[in-house]
Amino acid sequence: MGVELLKNEKDLNELFRRIEQSVKETVKGRPRKAFGSLEEERDYLKAQVDYLKKRYPNLVKEKR
């Protein structure tokens, strides 16, 4: 893109719109799961923790 000469407010708005669009396109990651309630999210996270504990037992530290 390089350095551009912005002649008026319309050019500036267009530049901001393009920058905003490119930022949205570059954001990566796993989309968040939508939960209906806090209890549902808690149960989901507990199940996930239990699964990981079973999958990687050497990483689990015992409580004293």
N, C-alpha and C positions, 0 to 999 in steps of 0.2 A: 504494500500500500504506500509506504513512504510518507514524506511530508507533503501535506496538501495545503493549498491556500483556501481558507474559508472566507468566502465573499459576503455571506449574509447568515442570518439565523437559520434559514432553511438548510443550508449546507451543514451547519453545526448539528442540527437536530438529526439529519440523515447520518452523520458520522457517529453520533451517540447510539442511534438505532442499530447500526451495523455492528458496533462494538458490543452492545448488549446481546445481540443475536449470536455473535460468535462465542461469547462467554457461555451462554446457555448451551450451545452445541458442544463445548469442550468439557463441560462438567460430567464427570464419570462417576460410576459407583453403582452399588446395588440399590434399586428403589426401595424405599421403606414400605413395610407392610402396614396396612391400615387396620386398626383394631376397633371393635365396637365398644369395648370397655377396658378399664384398667385391669380388671380381673383376667380378662381374656389375654391381654398382653403379658401379664405376670405368668400365667400358666404356660404360655408359649415360650417365654424366656426360661422358665424352670425346666421345661422339657428339653430345650436346647442345651442347657447346662448339664443335665443328666446324660444326654447323648454324648457330649464331649468328654465327660468324666469316664464313661464306659469306653469310649474310643481311645482315649489317651490316659490310661490309669497311672502312668509314670509321672504325670504332671500334677496329680492330685496330692496336696500336702495334708497330712493328718493333723487334726486338732489335738492339742494337749490339754 
